[in-house]
Amino acid sequence: MIEPDFTQQIPETIERIHFIGIGGSGMSGIAHMMLDEGLAVSGSDRSGSATVDRLAERGATVAIGHAAANIALDEARPDAVVVTSALWPDNPELLAAREHGIPVLHRSQALHVLARGKRVVAVGGAHGKTTTTGMLVVGLHGLGVDTGFVNGGVIAGLDASSGHGTSDLFVLEADESDGSFLLYDVAVALITNVDTDHLDHYGTPEAFDAAFAEFAIRASEAVVISADDPGAQRVRGMIDHRRVVTFGEAEDADVRILEIRAGASAACTLEIAGERVELEVGVPGSHNAVNAAGALATLLALGFAPAEAAHALAGFRGTGRRFELHGERRGVRVYDDYAHHPAEVDAALTAARTIIGEGRIIAIHQPHLFTRTRDMAGEFAAVYERVADHTVVLDVFGAREDPIPGVTGALVAERFEDGSEVDFLPDWQRAAERAAELAQEGDIIVTLSCGDVYRIIPQVLSALEDGDEA
C-alpha cells in the first residue's frame, strides 16, 4: 500500500483528472461527480465491470489494466491523478504521474475539492458508515433537500453512490482507515461507533481514539455520537464541543431508543425531549435501527423536526453490498454483505436470523487483510461459530498489504471449537459447491468481506442449480 501524501497542494483549477482504480465504489462515485462538474475524466481499473461501463457511457476515458501509457502527456494531460491508499507503490501510472510532475491526490483530497464551499455532513465510525450515510441522503431527499453526496455503496432507490446536488449540503462517508477523514471542513460530524481497527496505520488503540476525537472537535456546528458504544463514549470524554447530540438506549441519550423491533424492517420507538417518535427503515437488523436513530439525530442537528425526519427516513431501502440479495435457487437465497470485522459479521448474521425463520445460515467468509486475520482470527471464529450454522472460509484478500508468512484463512478455521462446523477451502469452485451442498430449502448463503468475495456468487448460484438437477 502507499502512504497518502496529504501535504500535496491541490491545484486551484482542475479541468482534467485521472483515477487509478476508477471502478472502486468510492472512486467511481467521485468520478461521476467530476463528470457532473464538467471535467474531462479518465481512469483505469484492473478489470471491466458494470461500474466502469457506466462511467464510459457518460464520457469518461477508461482503460482496463494499469499502464504508464494511460497517463496522457499530450493535450489530454491530467491536472491531477487520484489514488487510494490501497494502491501499490510500483503502480506504473502512479510512477508516471510522479515522474512527470502531475499532482497525485488521495481520494479524500478529491472529495475535498467537490465539497469546497459546502456545508459538509461527514459520517465516521468503525462500522455502519455506508448504511447510515445512505439513510441521511434518503432522509434529506425525503425532506425536499437536493443534497450532494458521496457514499461507499450504491443507495437503493437512487441507484447511485454519488450525486451533485443543488443545495448547500454535502453528505459524505468519511474513511478513518488512513486518517483521511480529518481532511474535510465538516459542519456536522456523526460518529456511529469507535471499535478499534486499522492499527497498521494508527499503531495503538489510543491513537485510533484520538483521531476520532479530532474528527469531532473539528466539526463547526455539531457532533452527533452514540451514547451506547464504549469507544464512542471514550471519545465523548475527550472532546469539548458546544453542541453534542447523543443517540442510543442510554437513559440520558438526546435521541433515546426505548424499544427495537427487528424483522425484515428495522423499527424502533424513540423519545426526544419528551416526544415519542416511531421510526422504521426498510432493512433488517437491530443494528440498523440504531443506525437510523443516529441518522435521525443528525437530521435534528441540521434543524429538522423529529416526526418529519422519521417519515423521510422511512424511504430508505438499503445500499449495495449491505445484506444485498443476489438471487434464489431451489428455495435458497444468496446474499452478499460487506462485513469484514467481527462486530460487523455479528451484526450482519444476527440481522439475517430475523428473516430466515427456521432456516439456516451458511456463511462464506473471505478474510480481509493479513494483519486483521492474524490479530482477529479467534474473534472471527467465535462469531461465526456462534451465529452461523456452517462457515466456509476462503483465503485472505490482502488488499493493500503484503502477505505475512503463515497467515491464511486456515487461521480462522483452526480457531473453531467444533471443526465440523467449518471448512477451509481456498479453491473458490470447491467452496461454492460445498456451500450449495450444505444448503437446503429455506436456508440462506451469505458471503462476507469487503474484498472481492461477491465474485463467487455466480458460482454459488450455478452450484445450487446443479444440485437441483441432481
KAVEN-V828899 format. One record per run of one state. SS is the DSSP state (alpha for helix, beta for strand, coil for the rest). FROM is the first residue (numbers start at 1). TO is the last residue. Records with the same first field share a line. If there is no record, write none. Layout:
SS: FROM-TO + FROM-TO
This chain:
coil: 1-15 + 21-24 + 37-39 + 46-49 + 58-60 + 65-67 + 71-79 + 84-91 + 100-102 + 116-118 + 125-128 + 143-147 + 156-159 + 164-168 + 174-179 + 183-185 + 192-198 + 203-204 + 218-221 + 227-229 + 237-243 + 249-254 + 263-265 + 273-274 + 282-285 + 302-305 + 314-318 + 320-323 + 330-331 + 338-341 + 354-360 + 366-367 + 369-369 + 388-389 + 394-396 + 398-409 + 415-418 + 425-427 + 439-443 + 449-452 + 470-470
beta: 16-20 + 40-45 + 61-64 + 80-83 + 103-106 + 119-124 + 148-155 + 160-163 + 169-173 + 186-191 + 222-226 + 244-248 + 255-262 + 266-272 + 275-281 + 319-319 + 324-329 + 332-337 + 361-365 + 368-368 + 390-393 + 397-397 + 422-424 + 444-448
alpha: 25-36 + 50-57 + 68-70 + 92-99 + 107-115 + 129-142 + 180-182 + 199-202 + 205-217 + 230-236 + 286-301 + 306-313 + 342-353 + 370-387 + 410-414 + 419-421 + 428-438 + 453-469
